[in-house]
Amino acid sequence: MKFVKETVIKATPERVFGFHELPDAIERLIPPWENAKIIQRADISKVGSQAIIEQKIFGLIPSRWVAEHTAYDPPKMFEDIQISGPFKSWQHQHIVKPHEDGAILRDEIEFEPPMSFIGAAMAPLLVTPKIQKMFDYRHKVTKEWCEKEE
């Protein structure tokens, strides 16, 4: 399955990419309703660096997510993949492209939900709306930070 979220941000691609390099970027990007605990931060500039996050899926099921950074090409793109976690697979590209009004932030996620065909059947009802809500929040936070006056 594929999920894509794109937002135009009135800032340079370098500023948009730079937001993701902030030491506390992950804390800023996790929506408050997720109630996630960061066990280990990743350094996106270091391929092989891992982030570890614990949370409860749907507020009930404990889950530990380990994501590893697999590509870094500033200010254009970085990528992470799930090493272990709630999905069967998860590959996430964070792409920043120049735009006439500044930059486009594009998140492309290729994922397979858990539980085989049952997970695939339930994804449009349960998984995709949750991902959409999370990335709406993440893009809003990124846009606000990038467009604010320094």
Order of alpha helices (4+ residues) and beta strands (2+ residues): beta-alpha-alpha-beta-beta-beta-beta-beta-beta-alpha-alpha
